[in-house]
Amino acid sequence: MGFPARIMIATLLAAAPHAVLAQEYPMASPPIAPSDMVNYCVYGGLVYSVGSQICIMKGSPPLYCDQPAQAQGPAAPRPRASWTTSQPPATINCTNDLVTGGPARPIR
């Protein structure tokens, strides 16, 4: 095999893509224990704490994550947090902007 053939083979081997194995990551524990999920609201795959407010549609009332007070002493389990439209004193305004509730911005 001549020198030019060796150069050509070396160039082709260097230019060929190399197989790369995927890295294995350890399984991460969830940020919130499944037993504590009763203290949170979930919307769109995201977890919200009690007191959070979100706008889901322009002009609609905001959703408020609320958890009723414990009804039957310390041994009873807490009721599950859920979304409600009953508004606390300071609420966000969903009339103008879909996401933030702030004033409408001109489209550019």
C-alpha positions as CSV (number, residue, x, y, z in Angstrom):
1,M,0.0,0.0,0.0
2,G,1.5,3.3,-1.1
3,F,1.9,6.4,0.9
4,P,-1.0,8.3,-0.7
5,A,-3.4,5.4,0.0
6,R,-2.3,5.5,3.7
7,I,-2.9,9.2,3.9
8,M,-6.4,8.7,2.3
9,I,-7.3,6.0,4.8
10,A,-6.1,8.0,7.8
11,T,-8.1,11.0,6.6
12,L,-11.3,9.0,6.1
13,L,-10.9,7.4,9.6
14,A,-10.3,10.7,11.2
15,A,-13.4,12.2,9.5
16,A,-15.7,9.3,10.3
17,P,-18.1,10.0,13.2
18,H,-17.1,8.1,16.4
19,A,-19.7,6.1,18.4
20,V,-20.4,7.8,21.7
21,L,-22.2,6.0,24.5
22,A,-24.9,7.8,26.3
23,Q,-24.1,8.9,29.8
24,E,-26.0,7.3,32.6
25,Y,-27.4,9.6,35.2
26,P,-28.6,8.4,38.6
27,M,-32.3,8.6,39.2
28,A,-33.0,11.9,41.0
29,S,-35.5,11.9,43.8
30,P,-38.5,14.1,43.2
31,P,-38.3,17.6,44.8
32,I,-41.5,17.0,46.7
33,A,-42.2,13.7,48.5
34,P,-45.4,12.0,47.2
35,S,-46.9,12.2,50.7
36,D,-46.5,16.0,50.7
37,M,-48.2,16.5,47.4
38,V,-51.5,17.1,49.2
39,N,-50.0,20.5,50.2
40,Y,-49.5,21.7,46.6
41,C,-51.6,22.4,43.5
42,V,-50.6,21.1,40.0
43,Y,-51.4,22.8,36.7
44,G,-49.9,21.9,33.4
45,G,-47.3,19.6,34.9
46,L,-46.0,22.3,37.2
47,V,-46.3,22.3,41.0
48,Y,-47.5,25.4,42.8
49,S,-47.5,26.2,46.5
50,V,-50.6,27.2,48.5
51,G,-51.3,30.9,47.9
52,S,-50.0,30.9,44.3
53,Q,-52.2,32.6,41.7
54,I,-52.1,32.0,37.9
55,C,-53.9,33.4,34.9
56,I,-55.0,30.6,32.5
57,M,-57.1,32.7,30.0
58,K,-57.3,36.3,29.2
59,G,-60.3,37.9,30.9
60,S,-61.0,35.0,33.2
61,P,-60.6,35.1,37.0
62,P,-57.2,34.0,38.3
63,L,-56.9,30.5,39.8
64,Y,-55.8,30.5,43.4
65,C,-54.2,27.5,45.1
66,D,-56.0,27.1,48.4
67,Q,-55.9,24.5,51.2
68,P,-58.7,24.5,53.7
69,A,-57.8,24.6,57.4
70,Q,-57.5,21.4,59.3
71,A,-60.9,20.4,60.3
72,Q,-60.6,17.7,63.0
73,G,-57.7,18.1,65.3
74,P,-54.0,17.4,64.9
75,A,-54.4,13.6,64.2
76,A,-56.6,14.1,61.1
77,P,-55.0,14.4,57.7
78,R,-54.9,17.8,56.1
79,P,-57.4,18.3,53.2
80,R,-55.9,18.4,49.7
81,A,-54.9,21.8,48.2
82,S,-56.9,22.6,45.1
83,W,-57.5,25.4,42.6
84,T,-60.3,27.8,43.3
85,T,-61.5,31.1,41.8
86,S,-62.5,32.6,45.2
87,Q,-60.0,35.4,45.4
88,P,-57.9,36.5,48.4
89,P,-57.6,40.3,49.1
90,A,-54.6,41.0,46.8
91,T,-55.1,39.2,43.5
92,I,-53.6,39.4,40.0
93,N,-55.5,40.9,37.2
94,C,-56.1,38.6,34.2
95,T,-58.1,41.1,32.1
96,N,-55.3,42.4,29.9
97,D,-52.4,40.0,29.7
98,L,-52.7,36.2,29.4
99,V,-49.6,35.3,31.4
100,T,-48.7,38.0,33.9
101,G,-51.9,39.9,34.4
102,G,-50.0,43.1,33.7
103,P,-51.0,45.7,31.1
104,A,-51.3,44.6,27.5
105,R,-48.2,45.1,25.4
106,P,-48.3,46.0,21.7
107,I,-47.4,43.1,19.4
108,R,-44.2,43.8,17.5
